[in-house]
């Protein structure tokens, strides 16, 4: 073997080693970038879970503070009728006023029929 052939073999060996080293570094870089992408995705999912947990906690707290009160329409109307006096400017026939006063007093209301439109009621 001559020196040129040994040199050529050495160059080919060095080129093969350089290509193998470059190939290995490329693989390490791709693996590192994939790991960084995966970590970013996991961080994003953890943040989303924490936000959902905070919203759920505040919603549960708001629901726990709700107090339900049951008021029937009859009770409210009865309180308004008892508390609010009749408007003095209201003009009703005497028969109607008799029925209203009897209803306020809690006594029996006469079964008499109420006449039609009173005089001056449509003003």
C-alpha positions as CSV (number, residue, x, y, z in Angstrom):
1,X,0.0,0.0,0.0
2,X,1.1,3.4,-0.8
3,X,0.8,6.6,1.2
4,X,-1.9,7.9,-1.1
5,X,-4.1,4.9,-0.5
6,X,-3.6,5.1,3.3
7,X,-4.4,8.8,3.1
8,X,-7.5,8.1,1.1
9,X,-8.6,5.4,3.5
10,X,-8.0,7.8,6.4
11,X,-10.1,10.5,4.7
12,X,-12.9,8.1,4.0
13,X,-12.8,6.9,7.6
14,X,-12.8,10.5,8.9
15,X,-15.7,11.4,6.6
16,X,-17.7,8.3,7.8
17,X,-17.0,9.3,11.5
18,X,-18.0,12.9,10.8
19,X,-21.3,11.7,9.1
20,X,-22.0,9.4,12.0
21,X,-21.4,12.1,14.6
22,X,-23.5,14.6,12.6
23,X,-26.3,12.0,12.4
24,X,-26.1,11.4,16.1
25,X,-26.2,15.2,16.9
26,X,-29.2,15.6,14.6
27,X,-31.0,12.8,16.5
28,X,-30.2,14.4,19.9
29,X,-31.4,17.8,18.7
30,X,-34.7,16.4,17.4
31,X,-35.2,14.5,20.6
32,X,-34.5,17.7,22.6
33,X,-37.0,19.8,20.6
34,X,-39.6,17.1,21.0
35,X,-39.1,17.0,24.7
36,X,-39.4,20.8,24.8
37,X,-42.6,20.7,22.8
38,X,-44.0,18.0,25.0
39,X,-43.2,19.9,28.2
40,X,-44.8,23.1,26.8
41,X,-48.0,21.0,26.0
42,X,-48.0,19.5,29.5
43,X,-47.6,23.0,31.1
44,X,-50.5,24.3,29.0
45,X,-52.7,21.4,30.0
46,X,-51.8,21.9,33.7
47,X,-52.7,25.6,33.4
48,X,-56.1,24.7,31.8
49,X,-56.8,22.2,34.6
50,X,-56.0,24.8,37.2
51,X,-58.2,27.4,35.6
52,X,-61.1,25.0,35.4
53,X,-60.6,24.0,39.0
54,X,-60.7,27.7,40.1
55,X,-63.9,28.3,38.1
56,X,-65.5,25.2,39.6
57,X,-64.5,26.3,43.1
58,X,-65.9,29.8,42.7
59,X,-69.1,28.4,41.2
60,X,-69.5,26.0,44.0
61,X,-69.0,28.8,46.5
62,X,-71.6,31.0,44.7
63,X,-74.1,28.1,44.6
64,X,-73.5,27.5,48.4
65,X,-74.4,31.1,49.1
66,X,-77.8,31.0,47.4
67,X,-80.7,31.1,49.8
68,X,-84.1,30.2,48.6
69,X,-87.2,32.0,49.9
70,X,-90.7,30.9,49.1
71,X,-93.3,33.6,48.9
72,X,-96.7,32.8,47.5
73,X,-98.6,35.4,45.5
74,X,-101.5,35.1,47.9
75,X,-99.4,36.1,50.9
76,X,-97.9,39.0,49.1
77,X,-101.2,40.3,47.8
78,X,-102.9,39.9,51.2
79,X,-100.1,41.9,52.8
80,X,-100.4,44.7,50.3
81,X,-104.2,44.9,50.7
82,X,-104.0,45.0,54.4
83,X,-101.2,47.6,54.5
84,X,-102.4,49.9,51.7
85,X,-105.5,51.9,52.5
86,X,-108.1,52.8,49.9
87,X,-107.2,55.8,47.8
88,X,-109.4,58.7,49.0
89,X,-109.9,60.0,45.5
90,X,-111.4,56.7,44.4
91,X,-115.1,57.0,43.7
92,X,-117.0,53.8,44.1
93,X,-120.7,53.2,44.7
94,X,-121.8,52.7,48.3
95,X,-122.6,49.0,47.6
96,X,-119.1,48.3,46.4
97,X,-117.6,50.1,49.4
98,X,-119.8,48.0,51.7
99,X,-118.5,44.8,50.1
100,X,-114.9,46.0,50.3
101,X,-115.2,47.0,54.0
102,X,-116.8,43.6,54.8
103,X,-113.9,41.8,53.0
104,X,-111.4,43.9,54.9
105,X,-113.0,43.1,58.2
106,X,-113.0,39.4,57.4
107,X,-116.7,39.1,57.7
108,X,-119.1,37.5,55.2
109,X,-119.5,39.4,51.9
110,X,-123.1,39.7,50.8
111,X,-124.1,37.7,47.7
112,X,-125.7,40.7,46.1
113,X,-124.8,41.4,42.5
114,X,-122.6,44.4,41.8
115,X,-124.3,46.9,39.6
116,X,-122.9,48.0,36.2
117,X,-120.7,51.0,35.7
118,X,-121.0,53.5,38.5
119,X,-121.5,57.1,37.8
120,X,-118.2,58.8,37.4
121,X,-116.1,55.6,37.6
122,X,-114.8,55.9,34.1
123,X,-113.2,59.3,34.6
